[in-house]
């Protein structure tokens, strides 16, 4: 996981991506503490976080979640860095079919992520044996 984070950071850090990391699911914890910070770059992040944020949406809905402008989320947005403006989360689904983590990327630019980015991230995760 750290190698994926480091590789993504090296490739995307100069392109406006402000943070890359994983949140790991702890299904036995209360919903407001379900996701705990895993390997990440390049600044501190909130941990644990609940299921109401973008990462939680990705986990619960078992799908990629792309938010073009995080200001539209209101209270549903977990703002670890108030300068971030867009976010993408990709769930990691294990052999059992359960989501065990999400890959999360933030950007300080509105509309930084799209479907092509989600597809590329899924390819990276598959190549790394994580999804």
C-alpha positions in Angstrom: 0.0 0.0 0.0 2.8 2.4 0.8 4.4 1.7 -2.6 1.1 2.6 -4.3 0.8 5.8 -2.3 4.4 6.7 -3.0 4.0 6.0 -6.7 0.8 8.0 -7.1 2.3 10.9 -5.2 5.4 10.9 -7.4 3.3 10.8 -10.5 0.5 13.2 -9.4 2.0 15.5 -6.7 2.9 18.2 -9.1 -0.4 18.1 -10.9 -2.5 19.6 -8.2 -3.2 16.5 -6.1 -2.7 17.5 -2.5 -3.1 14.2 -0.7 -3.1 10.5 -1.5 -3.8 7.7 1.0 -5.7 4.7 2.2 -8.4 4.4 4.9 -8.8 0.9 6.3 -12.2 -0.3 7.4 -12.8 -1.5 10.9 -16.3 -3.0 10.7 -16.6 -3.8 14.4 -16.2 -0.1 15.3 -19.1 2.3 15.6 -19.9 4.0 12.3 -18.4 7.3 13.4 -15.0 5.7 13.9 -15.1 3.0 11.2 -12.3 4.2 8.9 -8.7 4.5 10.2 -5.8 6.2 8.3 -3.4 3.8 6.5 -0.4 4.6 4.3 -0.6 8.2 3.0 1.2 11.2 1.5 1.9 14.1 2.0 0.3 15.8 5.0 -1.5 14.7 8.1 -5.1 13.6 7.8 -8.1 13.0 10.0 -8.3 9.6 11.7 -10.5 7.8 12.5 -13.3 9.1 10.3 -16.9 8.1 10.0 -19.0 6.7 7.2 -20.7 10.1 6.4 -17.8 11.4 4.4 -16.7 10.7 0.8 -14.6 7.7 1.9 -17.5 6.4 3.9 -19.8 6.8 0.9 -17.4 4.8 -1.3 -17.2 2.1 1.3 -20.9 1.8 1.9 -22.0 2.1 -1.7 -19.1 -0.1 -2.9 -18.3 2.2 -5.8 -16.0 4.9 -6.9 -17.1 8.3 -5.7 -16.0 11.5 -7.5 -16.8 14.8 -5.9 -16.1 17.7 -8.3 -16.7 20.4 -5.7 -16.5 19.4 -2.0 -18.3 22.6 -1.0 -21.6 21.0 -2.3 -21.4 18.3 0.4 -22.0 20.6 3.4 -21.9 18.6 6.6 -21.3 15.4 4.7 -17.7 16.5 3.9 -14.9 15.7 6.3 -12.4 18.6 5.8 -9.0 17.4 6.8 -7.5 20.3 4.8 -9.9 23.2 4.2 -7.9 24.1 1.0 -9.1 21.0 -0.8 -11.8 21.4 -3.4 -12.3 18.0 -5.0 -11.9 14.4 -4.1 -12.0 10.9 -5.5 -12.3 7.6 -3.6 -12.0 4.1 -4.9 -13.1 1.1 -2.8 -10.8 -2.0 -2.4 -13.0 -5.1 -2.6 -11.5 -8.4 -1.3 -12.0 -11.9 -2.6 -14.9 -12.3 -0.1 -16.7 -9.3 -1.7 -16.3 -7.1 1.3 -14.8 -3.6 1.0 -11.8 -3.6 3.3 -10.3 -0.1 2.4 -10.7 2.9 0.2 -8.0 4.8 -1.8 -8.6 8.5 -1.4 -7.1 11.4 -3.4 -7.7 15.1 -2.8 -7.0 18.2 -4.9 -7.0 21.9 -4.3 -8.7 22.4 -7.7 -12.4 22.1 -8.4 -13.2 19.3 -10.9 -9.7 17.7 -10.7 -11.0 14.1 -11.0 -13.2 12.2 -13.5 -14.1 8.8 -14.6 -10.8 8.2 -16.4 -9.0 8.9 -13.2 -11.1 6.3 -11.4 -10.4 3.7 -14.1 -6.7 4.5 -13.9 -6.7 4.2 -10.1 -8.5 0.8 -10.3 -5.8 -0.4 -12.8 -3.1 0.7 -10.4 -4.8 -1.1 -7.5 -5.2 -4.3 -9.6 -1.6 -4.2 -10.7 -0.5 -3.9 -7.1 -2.7 -6.9 -6.1 -4.9 -4.7 -3.9 -8.2 -5.0 -5.7 
